Amino acid sequence: MDIHSTTFEIEKFPPPPAVLGIGAIEQHSHHLPISTDYDIAVALSQAVAERLNAFFLPPLPYSDSLVHRGFAGTVYLRPLTLRQVIYDIAESLEEWKVRHVAILNCHGGNFILTPAIREWNLDCRQPQLLHVEAYEGLREVMGQNLHACEVETSLMLYLKPEAVRMDRAVDFLPPHPRSDLSHFSMKTLTPQGVWGYPTKATAEKGKRFFEALLEYCTSRIQELKNQITPP
């Protein structure tokens, strides 16, 4: 059962859990396409849904990319708009009795998700929203990698190598803490739109990173589901 099923085919089966990835359409320096976060969200959420036998919802291509304003190609939703989109999708799924929706965030700027999902769940609304930050699965690897970096570039070399222009990749680490992104745009802190070391990226690393993300996300979803589901 998937989005290519008919409504009458879907209603024959018990409502499955669902997986909703969240990506972004935003600048990724000179060497990666603006679809990078979305491409990763599609591949990862589809793999997670397959492993968990869950319903794969097409990921959101747009989210909170306000920090990337000023770069051509960036398309953003404001935080409260994203919050309402998540709520509307959840309400739609509740109408066909879906009990759990994993919100799989693949974009670092979506800070609204934590309070939004907390509010939804503490209000005891259905379905339960399971919040998973994908890159928590690479916490030890991320380090100073933040954007258009070794990690994202490696993932894209593995998933969509034809979209990567490694001859254009440049390394840059701004002399600023990440918290400065609460005060300044990405373009102010890194005019080339990169934060990290993309020249270190390889497809082999991308494969390892993707497998680590898949393992983390599936286990985290199962953990959350077991915690909130009565025995």
N, C-alpha and C positions, 0 to 999 in steps of 0.2 A: 504494500500500500504506500503510495506516494502522491505527489501533486499531479501526476498524470492519471490517477484513478478518478473515476466518476464519483459524484456525491453518493449515489446509490450503492456503489461498491464499498465506499468508506463506511457507510452506516451498517454494513453487515458484520463488522468486526468490533470488538471492544475498543474503546478509544485508547490509542497508544500514548506513551509519553512523547513529547515533542522536543526538538532541538532547534533553537533559533540563534544563529550566529550574527554577530554585529561587526561589520567592517567599516570602511571609510573610503571616500573618494577625495584624495588630497595629495599635495605635492610630496614626492619622494626623491628629491634632488635630481641630478642629471641622468642617473643610471637606472632608476626604477620607474615603472609606470604609476600614474595616479591611482590605478586600481589595486595597488599592492595589498593593502589591508583587506579589501573585499575579496581578492583572489585567495588569500590565505584563509579568510573566514569561510569561504565556500568549500575549499578542500578539507579543512579541519572539521567543520560542523557536519559535513556529509560523511566523513569517515567515522566520526563519533556516533552519528545516528545509525549507521550500518552496524557498528559494533554492539550498540545497545538495543538494536531492533526498535528504534524510535522513529517517529515521523520527522522527516527532514523538511524543515521550512526554509525556503530560500532566504539567505541572510539579508539583513538590511545593508544596502550599500552606503547609506548616508547616516552620519552620526555627528557628534560634537567635534568638529574640526576648526573651531574658532581660532585656536592658537596658530593655525596655518593661513589665516587671512593674509592677503597681500601676494600670495603665490598664485600664478595662473593655474587653473584646473582644480583648485580646491572648492568643494561644495560642502556646506555644513548645515546641520540643524542646530538650533539653540537648545541648551540643556533641557528646558521644560518641554520643548516640542518632542524631543527624544523620549522623555519620560511618558508623555501622553501616547506616543506611538506604541511603546511597550505595553502600556495599560490597555489600549484598544485591541491590540493583538491578543493579549491574555483574555480579555472579555469575550472575544470572538471564539477562542478555543474553549472557554468555559461552556459556551452554548452547545458544543458537542461533547461535553463531559470529559475533556482531557484533564487529568489530575495533576500532572507535573510538566513544567516547561523549563528546560535548561537554557538559560541565557548565557551564551558563550561569547564573551567579549574578546575581540581580537584587535581592539584599537585602544591605545593607552589614554586617550583624552576623555573617555566617557565617565568622568567622575560622578555624574548624576546617578549612575546605575546603583551604587551602594545605598544611598538614602531612599531612592525610588523603590527598589526591590524590598528593602527593609520595611518601608511603610506598607507596601502591598501585603506582605506576609504577616506582619504584626496586626493588621486589620482583619486577618483570617479570611482573606479573599481567595477565591479559587479561579484557576489552578494555582498550586504552589509554584513559585518561581525559584529556580535553583541557579544562583549566581556563581558563575565560574569565570575567573580571569585567566585566560589561556596562558599568558606568559608567566604566570606563577610557576608553570611547569618548567621554566628555564631560568629560574631565579639565579642559580649559581653561574649561569653562562652570561646573563645580561650585562652585569657589571656596568660599564660606562656606555654600553650600547643602548641607544634610545630611539633613534629614528634613521631610516634608510641606512642601517648599520650592518655589521657583520651578520647578525641573526636574520634580519628581514631579507637581506640580499642573498644569504645562503638558502633560505626557504624558497625564495623565488627562483634561484638557480635550479633547485630541485623540482619545483612545481611547474614553472613556466620559464624555462631557460631562454626561450626565444624572445621574451619581453625584457631581458636584462642587457644593459649596455655596459659591460665591465670596463671597457676602454674609457668610459667617462667617469668612473667612480673616483671619488676623492675622499680622503680621510680628514675628519675635522672634529675636534673636541672643544666646544666652547669653554672659556674660562669662567663658567658660571655654574652654580648648583641647579639641579632640575627645578627646585622650588621657584626659581626666577621666572619660570613660565607662567606663574600666577600674576606676574607684573608686566612681562614683555612678550611680544610675539616671537614665534620661531624665526621669522625673517630678521628680526632685530638681533637675536642671539647667534644665529647661524645663517648668513645670507645665502649660502649654497644649499640650505635645507637638509643638511646631514648632521647627525650627532652620533659619532662613533667611527668605526673602522671597516667600511665596506670592502676595502681591497683585500681583506683577510678571508672573504667569503669563498666557499666552495660548495658545489652540489652535494658532495659527500657529507659535509657538515649539515647541509640543509636536510638531508635524509635523516640523520641522527636527531636533529632538532625536531623535525616533524613527528618522528616516532615517539620522542619524549613528550611532546605536547599531546599527542593522541592518548598515550598511556595516562598522563596526569589528568586530562579532562574527563576521560571515561571513569577513572577511579574516583575522582572528586564528585562527579555527578552521582555515582552509586552511593558514595558515602553520605552525601546530603540527603538523597532519597531515603536511605535506610534510617537516618536520624529523625526524619519528620513523618515517616509512615508508621502508623501503629502496627505492632506485630499481629 
